[in-house]
Amino acid sequence: MSAKVICITNQKGGVGKTTTAVNLCYYLAKDRHKTLLVDFDPQGNATSGLGIDKNDLKSTMTEVVLGTATMKDTVKKTKYKNYDLAPTTPELANAEVEITNMNKKFVRLRDAVNSVREDYDYIVIDLPPSLSLLTVNGMIASDYLLLPVQTEFYALEGVAQLLESMKLVMKQANPNLKLLGVVATMYDKRTSLSAQVFREIKKYFKKLTFKTAIPRNVRVAEAPSHGVPVGDYDKFSKGAKAYKEFTKELEARTK
């Protein structure tokens, strides 16, 4: 067994990137896939969104990329079967500055991920909303890139730049990286703008666009403050159902 590694990124913040990472992993685990979520965003929202107390952490992704802890020692079990987390704290932002001057600065995450790759079916990496050294590490460590795009004005701004960076990474460091697809988030079917942007996304990305759009949903917004995925918070909510459908689509694409 060797895990499929998916990084989730968009240089624009607030597009539902971490929410997608947390909930995708929840439904992958529910489908009996051994799943690891790597929180590689210094904001550490995936860590707190799973109810992990950052004060209790002995090691985090900061120590992993600095080489003072192993991935195996850092991974924590969540309260959900088949769902593990490699946590992070805001200190990861300082680590980024430190690894700039280190050897193998672009492949530190890849080496860490490879050390546990045989233990999982899926490894999902939540990357920061920027084109930084951390983001490049994430792309080099992954087989697939998943792009969440919110169905709002300016949604596609910056996407071209991200795809250029992806091409550069493929050319110079990871020729196997593929764009897994684009998932529309914060979709509000009551507004013509949402529908129009979704159409634009489909026109631009064609078959790469996931059929399932993630709706704007109060339950999705509330779940992280309770430290749980939306599927645990309210499995009958529109948001939970959408993430479940989206996960099925993703599984089919990565078979």
C-alpha positions as CSV (number, residue, x, y, z in Angstrom):
1,M,0.0,0.0,0.0
2,S,1.3,3.4,-0.9
3,A,-0.8,6.5,-0.2
4,K,-2.2,8.9,-2.8
5,V,-0.9,12.3,-1.7
6,I,-3.1,15.3,-2.4
7,C,-2.3,18.9,-1.6
8,I,-5.0,21.5,-1.2
9,T,-4.1,25.0,-2.0
10,N,-5.3,28.4,-3.3
11,Q,-3.2,31.5,-2.8
12,K,-6.4,33.4,-2.0
13,G,-7.5,32.9,1.6
14,G,-11.0,32.2,2.8
15,V,-12.1,29.9,0.0
16,G,-12.9,26.9,2.2
17,K,-9.5,25.2,1.7
18,T,-9.0,24.0,5.3
19,T,-12.7,23.1,5.6
20,T,-12.4,21.0,2.5
21,A,-9.3,19.3,3.8
22,V,-10.9,18.4,7.2
23,N,-14.1,17.2,5.8
24,L,-12.6,15.3,2.8
25,C,-10.4,13.4,5.2
26,Y,-13.4,12.7,7.5
27,Y,-15.4,11.0,4.6
28,L,-12.3,9.2,3.3
29,A,-11.9,7.7,6.7
30,K,-15.6,6.8,6.9
31,D,-15.1,4.9,3.7
32,R,-12.5,2.8,5.5
33,H,-9.5,4.5,3.9
34,K,-6.6,5.0,6.3
35,T,-6.2,8.8,6.1
36,L,-3.6,11.3,7.3
37,L,-4.3,15.0,7.2
38,V,-1.1,17.1,7.3
39,D,-1.7,20.6,8.6
40,F,1.0,22.6,6.8
41,D,-0.6,26.0,7.1
42,P,1.0,28.1,9.9
43,Q,-2.5,29.3,10.9
44,G,-3.1,25.7,12.2
45,N,-6.8,25.8,11.5
46,A,-7.0,22.2,10.6
47,T,-5.5,21.3,13.9
48,S,-7.9,23.4,16.0
49,G,-10.8,22.4,13.6
50,L,-10.3,18.8,14.8
51,G,-10.4,19.8,18.5
52,I,-6.7,19.3,19.1
53,D,-5.3,21.4,22.0
54,K,-2.1,23.0,20.6
55,N,-0.6,23.3,24.1
56,D,-0.5,19.5,24.5
57,L,1.6,18.9,21.4
58,K,5.1,17.5,22.0
59,S,6.1,17.9,18.3
60,T,4.5,19.5,15.3
61,M,5.2,19.9,11.5
62,T,7.6,22.7,12.6
63,E,9.9,20.1,14.2
64,V,9.4,17.7,11.3
65,V,10.6,20.1,8.6
66,L,13.5,21.3,10.9
67,G,14.5,17.7,11.3
68,T,14.2,17.5,15.1
69,A,11.3,15.1,15.1
70,T,10.0,12.4,12.8
71,M,6.7,12.3,11.1
72,K,5.8,9.0,12.9
73,D,6.4,10.7,16.3
74,T,4.3,13.7,15.4
75,V,1.2,12.1,13.9
76,K,-1.7,12.0,16.4
77,K,-4.9,9.9,16.2
78,T,-8.1,11.9,16.1
79,K,-11.3,10.6,17.7
80,Y,-12.3,9.2,14.4
81,K,-11.3,5.7,13.2
82,N,-8.8,5.7,10.3
83,Y,-8.3,9.5,10.6
84,D,-4.9,10.7,11.8
85,L,-3.5,14.3,11.9
86,A,0.0,15.7,11.7
87,P,-0.6,18.9,13.6
88,T,0.9,22.4,13.4
89,T,1.1,25.7,15.2
90,P,1.9,29.3,14.1
91,E,5.6,28.5,14.7
92,L,5.7,26.9,11.3
93,A,5.9,30.4,9.8
94,N,9.3,30.9,11.6
95,A,10.4,27.4,10.5
96,E,9.9,28.5,6.9
97,V,12.5,31.3,7.4
98,E,14.9,28.8,8.9
99,I,14.6,26.1,6.2
100,T,15.4,28.8,3.5
101,N,19.1,28.4,4.5
102,M,19.0,24.6,4.9
103,N,20.0,21.8,2.6
104,K,17.2,20.2,0.6
105,K,14.9,23.1,1.5
106,F,12.3,22.2,-1.2
107,V,12.0,18.5,-0.4
108,R,11.8,18.5,3.4
109,L,8.0,17.8,3.4
110,R,8.3,15.2,0.6
111,D,10.9,13.2,2.7
112,A,8.7,13.4,5.8
113,V,5.6,12.3,3.9
114,N,7.5,9.4,2.2
115,S,8.5,8.1,5.6
116,V,4.8,7.3,6.4
117,R,3.5,6.8,2.9
118,E,3.1,3.0,3.3
119,D,0.9,3.4,6.4
120,Y,-2.0,5.2,4.6
121,D,-4.3,5.1,1.7
122,Y,-4.6,8.9,1.4
123,I,-2.4,11.7,2.7
124,V,-4.0,15.2,2.4
125,I,-1.9,18.3,2.9
126,D,-3.5,21.6,3.8
127,L,-1.2,24.3,2.4
128,P,-1.1,28.0,3.3
129,P,-3.0,30.6,1.2
130,S,0.2,31.9,-0.4
131,L,2.9,30.9,-3.0
132,S,5.5,30.3,-0.4
133,L,8.3,27.9,0.3
134,L,5.8,25.8,2.3
135,T,3.5,25.7,-0.7
136,V,6.3,24.6,-3.0
137,N,7.2,21.9,-0.5
138,G,3.6,20.7,-0.6
139,M,3.5,20.5,-4.4
140,I,6.7,18.6,-4.5
141,A,5.5,16.1,-1.9
142,S,2.2,15.4,-3.7
143,D,0.8,13.3,-6.5
144,Y,-2.2,15.6,-7.0
145,L,-3.2,19.2,-6.4
146,L,-6.8,20.0,-5.5
147,L,-7.9,23.6,-6.0
148,P,-11.0,24.9,-4.1
149,V,-12.4,28.1,-5.8
150,Q,-15.2,30.0,-4.2
151,T,-18.1,31.0,-6.5
152,E,-17.8,34.7,-5.9
153,F,-16.5,37.8,-7.7
154,Y,-12.7,37.7,-8.3
155,A,-12.7,33.9,-7.8
156,L,-10.5,33.1,-10.7
157,E,-8.0,35.9,-9.9
158,G,-4.7,34.5,-9.0
159,V,-5.6,31.0,-10.2
160,A,-3.5,31.4,-13.4
161,Q,-0.5,32.4,-11.3
162,L,-1.0,29.3,-9.1
163,L,-1.2,27.1,-12.1
164,E,2.0,28.7,-13.5
165,S,3.8,27.8,-10.2
166,M,2.5,24.3,-10.5
167,K,3.9,24.0,-14.0
168,L,7.2,25.2,-12.8
169,V,7.3,22.6,-10.0
170,M,6.4,19.9,-12.5
171,K,9.1,21.0,-14.8
172,Q,11.9,21.3,-12.2
173,A,11.0,19.0,-9.3
174,N,7.9,16.8,-9.5
175,P,7.0,15.8,-13.1
176,N,4.3,13.5,-11.7
177,L,2.1,16.2,-10.1
178,K,-1.3,16.4,-11.6
179,L,-4.2,18.8,-11.2
180,L,-6.8,16.5,-9.6
181,G,-9.5,19.1,-10.1
182,V,-11.3,22.2,-9.0
183,V,-14.1,22.1,-6.4
184,A,-16.5,25.1,-6.3
185,T,-17.1,26.3,-2.7
186,M,-19.4,28.7,-0.9
187,Y,-22.0,28.1,-3.7
188,D,-25.3,29.9,-3.2
189,K,-27.8,28.7,-5.8
190,R,-30.1,31.6,-4.9
191,T,-27.7,34.1,-6.5
192,S,-27.1,34.5,-10.2
193,L,-23.5,35.4,-9.4
194,S,-22.8,32.0,-7.9
195,A,-24.3,30.2,-10.9
196,Q,-22.4,32.5,-13.3
197,V,-19.0,31.9,-11.6
198,F,-19.7,28.2,-11.4
199,R,-20.3,28.2,-15.2
200,E,-17.1,30.2,-15.7
201,I,-15.1,27.7,-13.6
202,K,-16.6,24.8,-15.7
203,K,-15.8,26.7,-18.9
204,Y,-12.2,27.3,-17.8
205,F,-11.4,23.9,-16.3
206,K,-13.9,21.7,-18.2
207,K,-13.8,18.1,-17.0
208,L,-11.5,18.9,-14.2
209,T,-14.4,20.7,-12.4
210,F,-16.0,18.5,-9.8
211,K,-19.8,18.1,-10.4
212,T,-20.5,18.6,-6.7
213,A,-20.4,22.2,-5.5
214,I,-20.0,22.9,-1.8
215,P,-22.9,25.1,-0.7
216,R,-22.8,28.1,1.7
217,N,-24.0,26.4,4.8
218,V,-24.3,27.6,8.4
219,R,-23.5,24.1,9.7
220,V,-20.2,24.0,7.7
221,A,-19.2,27.4,9.2
222,E,-20.2,26.3,12.8
223,A,-18.5,22.9,12.9
224,P,-14.9,24.1,13.4
225,S,-15.7,26.1,16.5
226,H,-16.9,22.7,18.0
227,G,-13.6,21.1,16.9
228,V,-15.4,18.5,14.6
229,P,-16.0,18.0,10.9
230,V,-19.4,18.9,9.6
231,G,-20.3,15.2,9.1
232,D,-20.0,14.7,12.8
233,Y,-21.6,18.0,13.7
234,D,-24.7,17.6,11.6
235,K,-24.6,14.7,9.1
236,F,-27.9,15.7,7.5
237,S,-26.9,19.2,6.7
238,K,-26.5,20.3,3.1
239,G,-22.8,20.9,3.7
240,A,-22.2,17.4,5.1
241,K,-24.1,15.8,2.2
242,A,-22.1,17.8,-0.4
243,Y,-18.8,16.9,1.2
244,K,-19.8,13.2,1.2
245,E,-20.7,13.4,-2.5
246,F,-17.6,15.3,-3.4
247,T,-15.5,12.7,-1.6
248,K,-17.1,9.9,-3.7
249,E,-16.2,11.8,-6.8
250,L,-12.6,12.3,-5.6
251,E,-12.3,8.6,-4.8
252,A,-13.4,7.7,-8.3
253,R,-10.8,10.1,-9.8
254,T,-7.9,8.7,-7.8
255,K,-8.6,5.0,-8.3
